[in-house]
Amino acid sequence: MRPVSSWGRLDANLHQVVSLRDQADIRDSVLEKEPGIAYGMGRSYGDVCLNPGGLLWSTAGLDHFIAFDEATGVLTCEAGVLLEDIQENFIRRGWTLPVTPGTRQITIGGAIANDVHGKNHHVAGSFGDHVRRIRLFRTDGETIDCAPSEHSGWFSATVGGMGLTGLIVEAELQLKRIDGPWLDTETLAYGNLDEFFALSDASETDWEHTVSWVDGLSGEWGRGIFMRANPVGGERPGPRKVTLSVPFTPPVSLAHPGILRCFNAVYYKFKKYRAGRAVAHNVPFLYPLDNIREWNRAYGPEGFFQYQSVIPRETGKDAVHAMLDEIVRAREGSFLAVLKTFGKRDAVGMMSFPRPGVTLAMDFPNRGARTRALFERLDAIVMQAGGRLYPAKDARMPKSLFEAGYPRLEEFLKYRDSGIASGLSRRLMES
Amino acid sequence: MVLIGRDAARLERIAADLKTRGAGSDIRAVTVDFLDPEAIRAVADDVAQTAVDIVFIAHGMLPEQDACQNDLSACREALEVNGVSPVLFAEAFARTMEKNGRGTIALTGSVAGDRGRKSNYVYGSAKGMIERYAQGLQHRFAGTGINVVLVKPGPTDTPMTARLKDTGTRLAPVASVARRIARAIDKGVPVVYAPCRWSVIMWVVRHLPGVIFRKLDI
């Protein structure tokens, strides 16, 4: 047994960790043992990848590529391969993953299980939209190959299925042609939410990547920085590679309200001053925090929560407004606050998080009851607006909000593997 | 590229991975009994039909020290797998490489081979043998175009060390250790510790006076 945390570092419960290195390991370790859950890089924030007191199947050793078709761009690989591995290998060969989230330090299995999304959701959908086939190993020994057109129920339950339908051991992905690692970017400042929505709508057709940072702390809530980008070809000297790291966990969270207000004000002014067009390498633009190793330590020994919701477009503006209001009033909130509109498309997965609307993601240092009380007020806003929370980021949502947000839950439960359970599944699905 | 191992399926999996990563299309997998001198000679001669530029010998197992003390078969196995077998491979390739007069032979020793410690001295003595052997080979090939590189990794996150994880042992990531080894092979460095900090730690361990060393529980 050893202590294992997820990215939020809220706790470090003991787990029995079994490393899966190959097919034989999978059969020996997974078959009809007590319930476990697959654990890749531990980059999800809450308990979706944990199983306190129980079994974890570490998939880091399932990191082999299997085949690549240069003509079609179809890549087959094991579930523990990292997005970083794929991008580092294939961008220089003219191919890229069509969808990546804000970090490349996650496994393919995790990307599928949480149906992750990126800054290009409005043009490319979520990760599951580019998965052609998944090989699932069930704990009763059955292997299921599922695809959008074959065993499609299994496919749709597994994409966004939080790893609960079976162990994802292999996947076939459709890569996309790309001219190189560079992006033509534009940075714009916005003064309020109306301006944000206007910018988002205006950018949807002509820009592949859009995202914004919103200042959730200053009295002038709703101001922020809007960033958009398109891939651009051509040879340029590579970026300077500077990797920083948070070398130890500070005794208290660095996300102190006073520091944060200063930081946000300076950051806003700085970005506003630097606004305009520029060519940027995709890594700092798309994965800015990957250059600061173990940045999650900055929130101190108590860890932190991320609260990410998606709200339908009709109720979106008012709900985001109301949430920012609550956060400013509570004097909580943090450096990281992301506001983005999702495209008008339904996700492949029954339990996928993305849906048409607007998503707000914010980090909150864990200050115990005070932080949880704020979340309860935010939950009420999300619930009333018909939105939902992202399980990959969650460590505490109430069951009622989960059930209201995911109307296909009943259908999904039929596909669950009885030999798989996580902290999250016990908390929200009773087993 | 030729991969030599014992398990054909595992080798094929690695070969497919390397091909997909773009390491070239001609990757062959060969299986052999790692303790059979005749078979090792035959494999080396077969592989060396086309000139070999780099030989990297990296197999090993981590025995339980207690088992080695209580069961002499386990003790012998640990010595043969970690000491004798790598030497046989190196010797087999040394002969073919000598004919061409150029190339690099890299052997995997260990920080455990630097000084015998009660917690792991059977494994350590096999690794110490690799060091003495590599030294001799370096002497033999001095002034030729053949480089002999001795790699001494600290505890690294591989299947061999999986059981150390529960004891809280700090394991170095494979990628950074591999990068350091690849660079050492490129440059033909005679001895390389990976990660780098082990060169300092082991310097201290090697130079500790016996009076103090014997009191340490390591």
Interface residues (C-beta under 8 A of the other chain):
Chain A: M1 R2 V17 S19 R21 D22 Q23 G61 H64 F65 I66 A67 F68 L75 C77 N89 R93
Chain B: A9 R10 R13 I14 A16 D17 T20 R21 G22 P159 A162 K165 D166 G168
